[in-house]
Amino acid sequence: MKSPTPEELAESEVATSAAPETNGRQAAVTALLLLAGIVVLAFARPRLAGTIGVLVAIIAMIMLHELGHFVMAKRAGMKVTEFFLGFGPRLWSIRKGETEYGVKAIPAGGYVRIIGMSNLDVVDPADEERTYRAKPYRHRLGVAVAGSTMHFLIATLLLFTVYAAVGIPSARPVIEQIVPDSPAQHSDFRVGDRIVAVNGMAVKSWEDIPRYVQAHGEAQLVFTVIHKGTNERQDVTLRPRAETVDGKQVPRVGIGPQQFLQTKPIPSAFSTTVTEMPKFMWQTIKALGGIFSPNGISNYGHLLSGKGGDNNNRLLSPVGAARVAGQAVDNGWGSVLMFLFAINIFVGIFNMVPLLPLDGGHVAIATYEKIASKVKKRRVQVDVQRLMPITAAVLAVLVVMGLSALYLDIFRPVSGP
């Protein structure tokens, strides 16, 4: 969300003096050319087209964020002067009523311009009652949280789609892989065998097998299997071998399961989505806190200086996002949707950090004004000018983190989903 200065309002008037019909035709032609290009690319370079599709989806999610601000501002009677995709020079725009809609050259986000976002904004006295700052607390709060709310709604829909339609990766107790030079290779195991019991204990899922093996160490085990095709039952005896995993000795048999995507019935998918969303959100909050903690900042320093560090515990730049998007496309729809899900959860939560210029900063200011006004029994309005040093510091941190992420994404890219 942004508020206009008088100079920007004048610029807007000049930029929209052209006929709306001409702008509309230009937009339609541009959209058709882009659509045609994507269709051709989908046949010529499917993976690249898929990556572009994911990046377009990210841009669409950003615009839905701004649409949330736009709708809530309009509902509250605020004056919205601009709704733009991208930043930089205008490519085209069209005015409908009091709002200018358009696209700018750098599609790295979008913005909604609402008049009177703070006491610093100069507004025509005739429009003062329609400013953001003049509206009741509930309306300002609704506008401020609308962007993150849209991200959480999108994330909920994506997670539900994964559970109900795409499926989550699961494993059957069927041998799909036998590791070379492992205990399994030197036994009577065959690819396609279905394991039904270990030492007489019934196996209901693949997870039962490693759990039982690790509980018994390197003791000899008897696996009861049913051979594929013949349905012949056989007992296979072997002794697991310990391997070093993350510095620990873990007994291994040397077999891999048959993978498949398991979907849930719609009621179950809905209930699972509702219960899992808070868990994902809490994990994201902890991860975000870790990135900006002293240890996280130290980790960035190690990564930038080439002294090691956890390369997966950091922010992604657009270059990194594009690379991970391409890897997600290779891994299938489930990975793509979970990648988009993770982005929405992260952006929704990060945007609520109570510091300007983030939306959480507007929430904090509106809440403080509400409480202070009740305590002092008069209208209290925060002087945003006094917060500018903090805002500048936040922007500086974001710029540094963004540039360092770009550097690392070029020279030390993260692994995909």
Secondary structure as UniProt FT lines:
FT   HELIX           6..15
FT   HELIX           20..44
FT   HELIX           46..75
FT   TURN            76..77
FT   STRAND          80..96
FT   TURN            97..98
FT   STRAND          99..114
FT   TURN            119..120
FT   HELIX           125..130
FT   TURN            132..134
FT   HELIX           137..161
FT   HELIX           162..166
FT   STRAND          168..178
FT   TURN            180..181
FT   TURN            183..188
FT   TURN            191..192
FT   STRAND          194..198
FT   TURN            199..200
FT   STRAND          201..202
FT   TURN            206..207
FT   HELIX           208..216
FT   TURN            217..218
FT   STRAND          221..226
FT   TURN            228..230
FT   STRAND          233..238
FT   STRAND          241..245
FT   TURN            246..247
FT   STRAND          248..252
FT   STRAND          255..262
FT   HELIX           266..291
FT   HELIX           294..305
FT   TURN            311..312
FT   HELIX           318..331
FT   HELIX           333..350
FT   TURN            351..352
FT   TURN            356..357
FT   HELIX           359..376
FT   HELIX           384..387
FT   HELIX           388..411
//
